[in-house]
């Protein structure tokens, strides 16, 4: 996709603050000079905002404080003026009721930070799950030149000779304890082994997925996604990113040039090839909404069906992000897609080059980690979008992480009315459940919880685990961690809190799951379903105020990205009126 750089030099937006001799210009310049900046830094060189989501309560992003210094070095080298700006950081590990509830708040904060302050371009410093989409959404809304640098994944975990993945083995070990296969003491000992260095999850969880998709979208330098957080090459990538953003500002290369429909199609196909997180669905839909690109759940299903999952990483496979980097990382997978005719090779990237040109020489150094299509983990990867009377607007499932024998199944519903009901009853040996049943969880969608938590991968009943069963079908309007696995149907829409059909499911109902034909059916007569829906007492109490009230009143459904209804589309970066 051809891009013509803008003429340089030209007047930059930061000069509205700094480029004159009026009282207002002196006011803005003078206060910033108290940091020791010489006068000639305000001469029209690009001011680069380093938007940093580092926080001590966001451990995945712990390395970003150090990386910001390398970004600054790159900006200085390229003739820019770097300014580090802390922005809202929603940590998956600590935020309650769920970090997803705060993704939109973070995106709003980033958008307004970019628009209201004197920056000409931005380096988006991200890592933990929601930080990547929120900063990308804010950048798409302002359309200032922007580029991503990620914290990077942590090193491999090892426990008693076994390669263990952050998140994935948390779920596995927890189930093993409930099944009596692992002691609580061993579980505590494993804790230190699972997360043993700075960085994001080392599995193909949501953080690694979003880093990979950012590269496929063209919003990060090639090779950015997989470099481990503690690897010196991550610091080099940060410095190169600092250099590159200065030239992007000079060229006026903006997100609207990069976040095109071909770019989103590339990202969706890459998600299938890497066995990416189901969370990527809501994040990419929301980002597309900000960029004004018409991407739907049907696109996710159509584009993913023809893509084999070739990256052999947990939770779908065996290895971890460290091996993925050594094998060649995202560029190798993109080259595979290009050779299969599944990549829009002319899509523009932040480098100024088309993505096909970026990856044409990528080499695969380990065909056990990045497999040829002939040995794919799943021949039809991607995200399966199921529809039917139980999910008229769609529900999603990750085939590469599911049990093949459960992809076509009819089972008896065991219903939990909300997460508290689930927690109270799942461990009861009197619960009427066996491995052929289907667990159904309600009231965990965007409005219902609120915030759509990662509880969709419900732990199995101990009485089933003790029989050696490792998987059952689970259906909810919730999300699940990208590190999780199993035959888990998520994002069921409309959600139960809005009176969606999920709310009408009763204990003992039969449900048919038919993934090959993309159907999800509650096996009751249509008249009975409509009668149940008409009798529902819908929704929950409206939050009394604050952000929770704003979220409740304006969040959209998971099937369109769970963004706020008033944030769709780009609002641009016009310089706000000066009040001084």
Residue, then its C-alpha position, 0 to 999 in steps of 0.5 A: x500500500x503506497x504511502x507518500x511522506x509529507x513534506x519536511x520541515x513543516x509546523x508541528x502541533x507542539x508549536x501551538x504550545x511552544x513556537x512563539x513569543x506570546x505570553x501563552x507560548x512563554x507560559x508553556x515553554x517557561x514551565x517546561x524549562x524548569x526541568x533543565x531543557x535548553x531553549x533550542x529544544x523548542x525550535x520545532x523538532x518533534x516532541x515525542x510522548x512516551x506513554x508509559x504503563x509502567x506501575x508497581x501494581x502492573x508486574x507484567x510491565x515492570x521492565x517498562x521503566x528501564x525501556x523508556x530510557x532506551x526509547x528516549x535515547x533513540x528519540x534524542x539520536x533522531x533529533x526529537x524531544x522525548x517526554x515521558x508521560x505516565x498513563x492509566x495502567x490496568x493490571x490483569x493481576x490486580x484489578x477488581x472486579x476485572x481489568x476488562x472493565x477499565x480497558x475503556x477508561x484507559x483508552x479514554x485517558x490515553x486519547x485525552x492525554x494525547x490530544x490535550x498535551x503538546x506531543x507530535x507523536x507517541x511511543x505506546x509502552x505496553x505489556x499486560x493484557x489490557x494495556x495494549x488494546x487501550x493504548x492502541x484504541x486511544x492512538x486510533x482515536x487521535x490519529x497522531x503518529x504512534x508506534x508500539x513497544x512491548x514489555x516482552x514475555x517472561x522467561x520459561x518457567x520450569x518445575x521439577x523438570x517440566x516446562x511450565x507456562x504462566x497462567x496455563x499451569x496455574x489452571x492445570x495445577x489448581x485442577x490437579x489439587x482438586x483432583x488429589x493429584x497434587x498437594x497444596x504444598x507442591x502448588x505453593x512451591x510451583x508458584x515461584x517457578x511459573x513466573x520467574x522473571x519480569x515480563x508478560x505471560x510466557x504462553x500464547x496468552x492475551x498479552x503475547x497474542x496482542x503483541x503478535x497482532x500488533x506486529x501483524x497490524x503493522x503498528x510495531x517494528x518487525x520482530x517486536x512481539x516475542x523478544x523476552x523482557x530480560x533479553x538485551x535485544x528488547x532494549x535495542x528494539x526500544x531504542x530503534x523504536x525511539x528513532x523510528x517515531x521521529x521519522x514517522x512524525x516527519x513523514x506524518x505516518x499515522x495510524x489511519x494509514x496503517x490500521x486498514x482493513x487489510x491490516x485487520x485481516x492479517x491480524x485475524x489470520x495471524x491469530x489463527x496461526x499462532x493459536x491466539x487468545x479469544x480475548x483478541x476478538x473483543x480487542x480487535x473489534x473495539x480497535x476497528x471501531x475506533x479506526x472506522x473499519x467494518x470488522x465483524x464476528x463473521x470476519x473472524x470466523x471466515x478468515x480464521x477457518x482457512x488458517x492452520x495453527x502452526x505455532x506449537x505454544x501453550x496453551x494449545x501446544x507444548x512450548x513457550x514464548x522464549x522458544x518462539x523468539x528463538x525460532x524466529x517469532x512473528x515474522x516467520x509466521x507472517x511469511x508462512x501466511x504470505x507463502x500460503x496466499x493468506x497475507x495481504x502483503x501490501x499492508x503498510x507498517x510503521x517502518x514505512x514498508x509493506x508487511x510482505x517486504x518486512x518478512x520476506x527473508x524471515x527464517x524458521x529456526x525450529x520447526x517443532x515450535x513453528x511447524x509446517x502446515x503439514x504438521x499443524x496443531x489444528x488444520x482449521x485454526x482461528x476462532x470459531x464463531x457459533x450462532x443459534x437460538x442460544x447465541x443469536x449474535x454469536x459466541x466464540x470458541x478456540x478450536x486449537x485449545x479444545x478437545x476434538x471429541x467435544x466439538x460435536x456434543x449434546x449434553x444436559x445443562x448444569x446451570x449457575x445463575x451467577x459466579x457466586x452460585x458457581x463458587x457455592x455449588x461447584x465443589x459440592x459432591x451432591x451436585x448432579x453432574x457428570x462429564x457428559x454435562x454442559x456447565x452454563x454460567x450466566x450474568x458475567x457479560x459486560x453489563x452483568x458482572x460488570x466488566x466481563x471477567x475471565x471466569x468462562x473457563x470454569x474449573x470442573x467439579x471435583x467429583x468429575x476431576x477425580x474420575x480423571x476427566x480433564x475437560x467438559x463443555x462450558x458456556x458463558x457470557x464471560x471471557x477466559x484468560x488467553x492462557x486457559x484451555x478447554x472446550x470453552x464457549x465464551x462471549x455469548x451474546x446478547x448477554x444474560x443481563x440484557x435478557x439474552x437466551x442464555x438467561x433462559x437456560x434451566x437445569x436439565x435442558x439439553x444443549x447441542x454444540x456443533x462446532x463444524x457447522x458453527x451452531x449452538x442450540x438450546x434444544x427446546x421449542x421456540x415457543x417455550x424459549x420465547x415464553x421464558x424470555x418474556x417472563x425474565x426479570x432482566x438486568x441488575x441494579x444500576x450502579x449508583x454513580x462513578x465510572x461503574x455507572x458510566x460503564x453500565x450505561x454505555x458499554x456495548x456487547x461483546x459481539x462488537x468489542x465491548x467499547x463505549x457507544x460514544x467512542x466509536x470513530x476517530x476524533x482527531x488531534x486538533x489542538x484544544x483551545x488555550x485557556x491562558 
